[in-house]
Amino acid sequence: MESKNLTRERQKLMVNLLERKIRLCARQFYEERGQEDGRALDDWVKAESEVLKSSILRPLWAVRDEVQSPEA
């Protein structure tokens, strides 16, 4: 039981760290645009993509891109 709790705690920590990196990256995009309001979702999605591409989750992200972009 202790092992499951430890695994859950590690998963929560990883999710929190990823979310924090995404938030910081989205904030950077916002500032680079001159702090123009109304594009928060665009900034978040772009930041999420950038952060996940450079994380240990990159192999999963690559598979996701292949599924979403079928070859012609």
N, C-alpha and C positions, 0 to 999 in steps of 0.2 A: 504494500500500500504506500509506503514511504517513497518508493521509486516512482510510482505514478504521480504523486504530488510534486516530486522534484521535476519530473518531465513537464508537468503542467506549468510550473513556475518558470522553467526555462523557455517554454513556448510563449508565455505571456511576456517575458522579458524581451524575447526576440521581436515579437509583434510591436511592442512599445518602442523598441529601438528603430525598427523600420518606419513606423509611423512618425517618429521624431525626425528622422532623416528626410522623409517625404515632406513633412511640414516645413522644414528649413529650406529645402530645395524650392518648394512652391513659393515661399516668401521671397527667395532670391529672384525668381521669375517675375513676381509682382513688382519688386523694386526695380528690376531692369526695364520694365515697361513704364516706368515713371509713376508707379503706384496708382495706376488707372483701375478704378473699381469696376465690378461687373464681370470679371473673367476668372473668378476664383476656381470654378470647376475645371476650366481649361488648364490653369496653372497646376492644380492638384494632379490631374491625369498625366500631364507632361512630366511632372516631378516623379510621380509614381513609376512611370515607365523608365525614367533615367535611373532612379535609385535601384529598382529591381534588376535592371540590366547589368548593373555593376555589383550586385550582391552574390552571395553564395547560391541564391535561387536562380541565377542566370540560366542554367540548363532547363529548368521548368519554364522560364519566361520564353526561351527560344522555341520550345515545343508549342507554347501558347501562340506565338507569332506564326508558326507554320500552320497551325489549325485555322487561324483567322485569315490567313492570306493564301488561299489555295492557288496552285499553279494554273496558268492558263492552258 
